[in-house]
């Protein structure tokens, strides 16, 4: 049973929302957790933390790269 909801939390900033939209397309779900959003992969193993606050650009790039690697490993088109 997947954790969270497929609805993207409103607290995410614009650039993070684009990543979250691509994750939804791949079957990921989300849970709000304070100033961060927890993302769960459809395989029940993958997990990511998306920042809801402005921060360093590197965090977004790393999260996007992790998601792209997950997509490659599961034969899914990342879309971002």
C-alpha positions in Angstrom: 0.0 0.0 0.0 1.6 3.3 -1.1 2.2 6.0 1.5 1.0 9.5 1.2 -1.1 11.2 -1.4 -0.6 11.9 -5.1 -1.6 15.5 -4.4 1.4 17.9 -4.5 1.6 20.0 -1.3 1.1 23.7 -1.9 4.1 24.6 0.3 6.6 23.6 -2.5 8.4 26.4 -4.3 8.0 26.7 -8.1 11.2 24.8 -9.2 10.4 22.0 -6.7 6.8 21.8 -8.0 8.1 20.9 -11.5 10.1 18.0 -10.0 7.1 16.9 -8.0 4.8 17.0 -11.1 7.3 14.7 -12.9 7.3 12.4 -9.8 3.5 12.2 -9.8 3.6 11.1 -13.5 6.0 8.3 -12.4 3.6 7.2 -9.6 5.2 8.9 -6.6 3.2 10.0 -3.5 3.8 12.8 -1.0 3.4 13.7 2.7 3.8 17.1 4.2 6.4 17.1 7.1 7.0 20.6 8.5 8.9 22.7 6.0 9.8 19.7 3.9 7.8 17.3 1.8 8.5 13.6 1.9 8.2 11.8 -1.5 7.7 8.0 -1.8 8.4 6.0 -4.9 5.9 3.5 -6.2 8.4 0.6 -5.6 8.0 1.1 -1.8 11.7 1.5 -1.4 12.6 4.9 -3.0 12.3 8.0 -0.8 13.2 11.7 -1.3 12.9 14.9 0.7 11.8 18.0 -1.1 12.4 21.4 0.5 9.5 23.7 1.0 11.7 26.6 1.9 14.2 28.6 -0.3 17.6 27.1 0.0 20.6 26.2 -1.8 20.2 25.4 -5.5 22.4 22.3 -5.2 19.7 20.5 -3.2 17.2 20.8 -6.1 19.8 19.6 -8.6 20.7 16.6 -6.4 17.0 15.6 -5.9 16.4 15.9 -9.6 19.5 13.7 -10.4 18.3 11.1 -7.8 14.9 11.0 -9.4 16.4 10.7 -12.9 18.6 7.8 -11.7 15.5 6.1 -10.2 13.6 6.5 -13.5 16.5 5.0 -15.5 16.6 2.0 -13.2 12.9 1.4 -13.5 12.5 2.1 -17.2 10.4 5.3 -16.7 10.8 8.5 -18.7 11.7 11.2 -16.1 10.1 14.2 -17.9 12.4 16.6 -16.2 
